[in-house]
Amino acid sequence: MVLVVHGFPSSVAALRFEWAWQHPHASRRLAHVGPRLRGETAFAFHLRVLAHMLRAPPWARLPLTLRWVRPDLRQDLCLPPPPHVPLA
């Protein structure tokens, strides 16, 4: 585990977020995120999907927090998170 996203208002919201993060190609909310790029690692792809998810409705308005569990693997997201989402 490298990164934890927490602060969901309910377990249903957390499960929907998790499903969309694991299946970005099937999520209607993430249709604008392209497939994994050639040469892109799986980790970098998941971070790119996360960056888009934090700015897409319905997750953009949730009071989420990103917590890096492994600081040695910390990377900047391709899109900065919204101002109300702290990085810990």
C-alpha positions in Angstrom: 0.0 0.0 0.0 1.5 3.3 -1.1 -1.4 5.8 -0.9 -4.6 6.0 1.1 -7.6 8.2 0.1 -9.9 8.7 3.1 -12.6 11.0 4.3 -15.6 9.5 2.5 -19.0 10.3 3.9 -20.2 6.7 3.7 -18.9 3.3 2.9 -21.0 3.3 -0.3 -19.2 6.4 -1.6 -15.9 4.8 -0.8 -16.8 1.6 -2.6 -18.0 3.5 -5.7 -14.7 5.5 -5.7 -12.7 2.3 -5.4 -14.6 0.6 -8.2 -14.1 3.5 -10.5 -10.4 3.7 -9.7 -10.0 0.0 -10.4 -12.1 0.1 -13.6 -11.5 3.5 -15.2 -12.3 2.1 -18.7 -15.8 1.1 -17.6 -16.7 4.2 -15.5 -18.8 6.9 -17.2 -17.2 9.5 -15.0 -13.7 8.7 -16.3 -14.5 8.4 -20.0 -12.1 11.3 -20.7 -9.1 9.4 -19.2 -7.4 7.5 -21.9 -6.0 4.0 -21.6 -2.6 3.3 -20.2 0.1 4.9 -22.3 3.0 2.9 -23.9 5.8 2.9 -21.5 3.7 4.1 -18.6 4.0 2.0 -15.5 0.9 0.6 -13.8 1.6 2.8 -10.7 1.9 6.0 -12.9 -1.3 5.1 -14.6 -3.2 4.7 -11.4 -1.9 8.0 -10.1 -3.0 9.7 -13.4 -6.5 8.2 -13.0 -6.6 9.3 -9.3 -5.6 12.9 -10.4 -8.6 13.0 -12.8 -10.9 11.4 -10.3 -10.3 14.1 -7.7 -11.4 16.7 -10.2 -14.4 14.9 -11.6 -17.9 15.0 -10.2 -19.1 13.5 -7.8 -15.7 13.1 -6.1 -14.6 16.7 -6.6 -16.9 18.0 -3.8 -16.0 15.3 -1.2 -13.8 16.3 1.7 -11.1 13.7 0.9 -7.5 13.5 2.2 -4.6 11.9 0.4 -2.2 10.2 2.7 1.1 8.8 1.4 2.0 5.6 3.4 5.3 5.2 1.6 7.0 8.6 1.4 9.8 7.1 -0.6 7.4 6.5 -3.5 5.7 9.8 -3.3 5.1 11.6 -6.7 3.3 14.7 -7.8 0.0 14.1 -9.5 -0.2 15.1 -13.2 -3.1 17.4 -12.1 -2.9 19.0 -8.7 -5.6 18.0 -6.3 -8.4 20.6 -5.6 -7.5 23.1 -2.9 -9.8 21.5 -0.4 -8.0 18.1 -0.6 -5.0 18.1 1.7 -1.9 15.9 1.2 -0.6 14.2 4.3 
